[in-house]
């Protein structure tokens, strides 16, 4: 389990996780609403064609930037967004930089 990304949070804070696998561009308001509600968002784009997936990712990344959320790429088609105030640390990058 070396590919786990720890999500650090204050002891008194809990976070909900929303998994979204959109089938079209119009469902993106759900993603932005989740981020604005301080939910962790897992975005799966593997069922979309490349162009549509890129448009959706661009929209959510812009929205996430505007509300100070962070992003981590989990795979080519899966992305993790965390709300403002949550620390996101990628251990894989730290381990590789030690070489």
Protein Blocks (a to p, Z undefined) as FASTA:
>chain_A
ZZbccddddfkbccdddddddfbfklmmmmmmmmmnopacdddfklpcfklmmmmmmmmm
mmmmmnopacddfblmbccdddehiacddfklmmmmmZZ
